[in-house]
Structures are given as structure tokens and as C-alpha cells.
Amino acid sequence: MRKFVEGLSAVLDRVAMLSLWIAGLGLVLMTAFIAWQVFGRFVLNDTPTWTETSSILIMGWFLLLGAAAGIREGNHLSFDVLLYLLNDRAKKILFTISDFVVIAFGCGMFGYGIQLADKTWQSTIPNLGVSGGIAFLALITGGALVVIYSVERLLRRAVGLPTFRFADKTAGEG
């Protein structure tokens, strides 16, 4: 089982790295689009209408892909004060409960994202001329990655592997 989890983690390392590269590219593209919008508005006196809508769609991708990768690495928001007072066994129990809550949240993102995409697929985003359901693909993908990464964390903990790459050793997970 440990070899399987290590192999899975190696694959998910690549997926997370690809996600971060896509998120970084999205941030650069969004910045370029907004710069073009400002240039068009104030210099050319001809505001491109597609830039704001495109930037919002791209922002969803880089936020949700980056958040999923952050969950995998343990860099998400948490309240760790209590963990400094507990023994390692209690910490692992709380981390496991936390991972199950995050899995439930990711399932909600995935499931409701599919419903939203389905309900809006027939509409069109006017400035772009694409399906309105495209706006929810980032939510679906981000939710799926949150679930996958959280399950990986549970599996790593179950076989005795560390779950946080950059964990604070005093938090009992590193």
C-alpha cells in the first residue's frame, strides 16, 4: 500500500505543479488583459469589451487551481493554536477530521459546479460568445482536485508518510 501511495503522490506532484503553472500563466494573462483594457480606454479611447469578462474567467481558474494546490501542500488557512497543546495522536485525529471536512467541501464544489454548468450551458457569455457553463469549469476542476488531494493526504497519513511538504514540525504532521 505504501508503494501505491508513493506512486500516486509522484503523479499528483506533477498534477499540482502543472496546476500551479497554469495558475501562474492565468495570472499573467489576466494582468495583460487588464493592462490592454486600460490602454484601450485611456490611450486609444476604444475600450475592448472582452478583456474584463475574460479576466474574470481566468481569475476563477488561477484562484481555484492555486487553492487546490495549497490544500495539497498544507498551505491553506487553519487555526493551529490548539495543536501546539495536543499530543501527536490527537493532532492526527484532528487533521483527519479536517481532511474529511475539506473532502465534503470539495465534493460540494464539484457537484454544485456541475449543476451550475448544466443550468447555464445553453446561455452565452455576450462579450465572448461562448457558453455560460464555461464559467463553472474551474469550480468543477478545483473541486475535483481538492477531493483528490485531500484523499491523498488521508492515504499518506494512513501509511505513515508526512502529509505537509512545508509543515511546521511542531504541528505534528511534518
C-alpha positions as CSV (number, residue, x, y, z in Angstrom):
1,M,0.0,0.0,0.0
2,R,2.8,2.4,0.8
3,K,4.4,2.0,-2.6
4,F,1.0,2.7,-4.2
5,V,0.6,5.9,-2.2
6,E,4.2,7.0,-3.0
7,G,3.5,6.4,-6.7
8,L,0.2,8.3,-6.5
9,S,1.9,11.1,-4.8
10,A,4.6,11.3,-7.5
11,V,1.8,11.6,-10.1
12,L,0.0,14.2,-8.1
13,D,3.2,16.1,-7.6
14,R,3.2,16.6,-11.4
15,V,-0.5,17.5,-11.5
16,A,0.0,20.0,-8.7
17,M,3.0,21.5,-10.5
18,L,1.0,21.8,-13.7
19,S,-1.9,23.4,-11.8
20,L,0.4,26.0,-10.4
21,W,2.0,26.7,-13.8
22,I,-1.5,27.1,-15.3
23,A,-2.5,29.3,-12.4
24,G,0.6,31.4,-12.9
25,L,0.0,31.7,-16.6
26,G,-3.6,32.8,-15.8
27,L,-2.4,35.5,-13.5
28,V,0.0,36.8,-16.2
29,L,-2.8,36.7,-18.9
30,M,-5.3,38.4,-16.6
31,T,-2.7,41.2,-15.9
32,A,-2.0,41.6,-19.6
33,F,-5.7,41.7,-20.4
34,I,-6.5,44.4,-17.8
35,A,-3.4,46.4,-19.0
36,W,-4.8,46.2,-22.5
37,Q,-8.2,47.3,-21.3
38,V,-6.7,50.3,-19.5
39,F,-4.5,51.2,-22.5
40,G,-7.5,50.9,-24.8
41,R,-9.7,53.0,-22.6
42,F,-7.3,55.9,-21.9
43,V,-4.9,55.9,-24.8
44,L,-6.9,54.6,-27.8
45,N,-10.3,55.8,-26.5
46,D,-11.7,52.4,-27.6
47,T,-12.3,50.0,-24.7
48,P,-12.0,46.3,-25.6
49,T,-15.2,44.7,-24.1
50,W,-13.8,41.1,-23.9
51,T,-11.0,41.8,-21.5
52,E,-12.9,42.2,-18.3
53,T,-15.1,39.1,-18.9
54,S,-12.0,37.0,-19.9
55,S,-10.1,38.2,-16.9
56,I,-12.9,37.2,-14.5
57,L,-13.0,33.7,-16.1
58,I,-9.2,33.4,-15.9
59,M,-9.2,34.6,-12.3
60,G,-11.5,31.7,-11.4
61,W,-9.0,29.2,-12.8
62,F,-5.9,30.6,-11.1
63,L,-7.7,31.0,-7.8
64,L,-9.2,27.5,-7.7
65,L,-6.2,25.7,-9.1
66,G,-3.9,27.6,-6.7
67,A,-6.2,26.9,-3.7
68,A,-6.3,23.2,-4.5
69,A,-2.5,23.0,-4.7
70,G,-2.4,24.9,-1.4
71,I,-4.6,22.4,0.2
72,R,-2.3,19.6,-1.0
73,E,0.7,21.3,0.5
74,G,-1.0,22.3,3.7
75,N,-0.7,26.0,3.0
76,H,-4.4,26.7,3.4
77,L,-5.9,28.7,6.2
78,S,-6.1,26.9,9.5
79,F,-6.3,27.7,13.2
80,D,-3.4,25.8,14.8
81,V,-3.2,27.2,18.3
82,L,-4.8,24.1,19.9
83,L,-2.5,21.8,18.1
84,Y,0.5,23.1,20.0
85,L,-1.1,21.7,23.2
86,L,-2.1,18.3,22.0
87,N,-0.1,15.0,21.7
88,D,0.6,13.6,18.2
89,R,-2.3,11.1,18.3
90,A,-4.8,13.8,19.0
91,K,-3.3,16.0,16.3
92,K,-3.6,13.3,13.7
93,I,-7.2,12.8,14.6
94,L,-8.0,16.5,14.2
95,F,-6.0,16.6,10.9
96,T,-8.1,13.6,9.7
97,I,-11.4,15.2,10.6
98,S,-10.2,18.4,8.9
99,D,-9.4,16.4,5.7
100,F,-12.9,14.9,5.7
101,V,-14.4,18.3,6.0
102,V,-12.3,19.6,3.1
103,I,-13.3,16.5,1.1
104,A,-17.0,17.3,1.8
105,F,-16.4,20.9,0.7
106,G,-14.6,19.8,-2.5
107,C,-17.5,17.4,-3.3
108,G,-19.8,20.3,-2.9
109,M,-17.7,22.4,-5.3
110,F,-17.7,19.6,-7.8
111,G,-21.3,18.6,-7.5
112,Y,-22.8,22.1,-7.4
113,G,-20.4,23.2,-10.1
114,I,-21.7,20.5,-12.4
115,Q,-25.3,21.7,-11.7
116,L,-24.4,25.3,-12.3
117,A,-22.6,24.5,-15.6
118,D,-25.6,22.3,-16.7
119,K,-28.1,25.1,-16.0
120,T,-26.1,27.7,-17.8
121,W,-24.6,25.7,-20.7
122,Q,-27.3,26.9,-23.1
123,S,-26.7,30.6,-22.4
124,T,-24.0,32.6,-24.0
125,I,-21.5,35.0,-22.4
126,P,-22.2,38.0,-24.6
127,N,-18.7,39.6,-24.8
128,L,-17.0,36.3,-25.6
129,G,-19.6,34.3,-27.5
130,V,-19.0,31.1,-25.5
131,S,-21.3,29.0,-23.3
132,G,-22.1,30.3,-19.9
133,G,-21.3,26.9,-18.5
134,I,-17.6,27.5,-19.2
135,A,-17.6,29.9,-16.2
136,F,-18.1,26.9,-13.9
137,L,-15.5,24.5,-15.3
138,A,-12.8,26.0,-13.0
139,L,-15.1,25.3,-10.0
140,I,-15.6,21.7,-11.1
141,T,-11.9,21.1,-11.7
142,G,-10.9,22.8,-8.5
143,G,-13.4,20.8,-6.5
144,A,-12.2,17.5,-8.0
145,L,-8.6,18.4,-7.2
146,V,-9.5,19.4,-3.6
147,V,-11.1,16.0,-3.2
148,I,-8.2,14.1,-4.8
149,Y,-5.5,16.0,-2.8
150,S,-7.4,15.5,0.5
151,V,-7.8,11.8,-0.2
152,E,-4.1,11.6,-0.9
153,R,-3.4,13.3,2.5
154,L,-5.6,10.7,4.2
155,L,-3.8,7.9,2.4
156,R,-0.3,9.3,3.2
157,R,-1.3,9.6,6.9
158,A,-2.6,6.1,6.9
159,V,0.6,4.6,5.7
160,G,2.8,6.8,7.9
161,L,4.1,9.3,5.3
162,P,4.2,13.0,6.0
163,T,1.3,15.0,4.6
164,F,2.6,18.5,4.6
165,R,5.6,19.2,2.4
166,F,6.4,22.5,4.2
167,A,4.9,21.7,7.5
168,D,5.8,23.3,10.8
169,K,7.3,20.4,12.7
170,T,5.6,21.5,15.9
171,A,2.2,20.9,14.2
172,G,2.8,17.1,14.3
173,E,2.4,16.5,10.6
174,G,5.8,17.2,9.1
